[in-house]
Amino acid sequence: MLTCKELVANSSDFLDSQLSLRQRLSVRAHLAMCRKCRRFIRQMRLSQAVLRQLPEGQIAGLDALAQELARQRRERL
């Protein structure tokens, strides 16, 4: 079973459907039992939806920011 920390580390790949079947099942099993992680995933989905509503020119700068934040997060794990 995944820990909350592992779920957060895999959350972007989960939301982008880039996990293997085994990884997806592990994430889903964790989400079935962890209310806090379900809330986290809902917030991530909402953030994605908001970002999709932005005009295209603004998204380019946000992509670079998101990549930098993801890099910093990986370094902390």
C-alpha positions, 0 to 999 in steps of 0.5 A: 500500500502506498503512503500519503507521501508516495501518493503525492509524489505520484499524483501528477502522473496519476492525474495525467494517466501515466501510471502503470496498471499496478501503480493506478491500482495502488493509488486507487486503493490508497484513495479508497481508505485515505480521506486526506489524499482524496481531498488532495486529488480533488484539489489537484483536479480543480487546479488542472481545470482552472489552468485549462481555462486560462488563455494560451499565452499565460499557460506557457509561463505556467508550464515552466513554473510547474516544471520548476515546482515539480523539480523542487518537490522531487529534490525534497523527496 
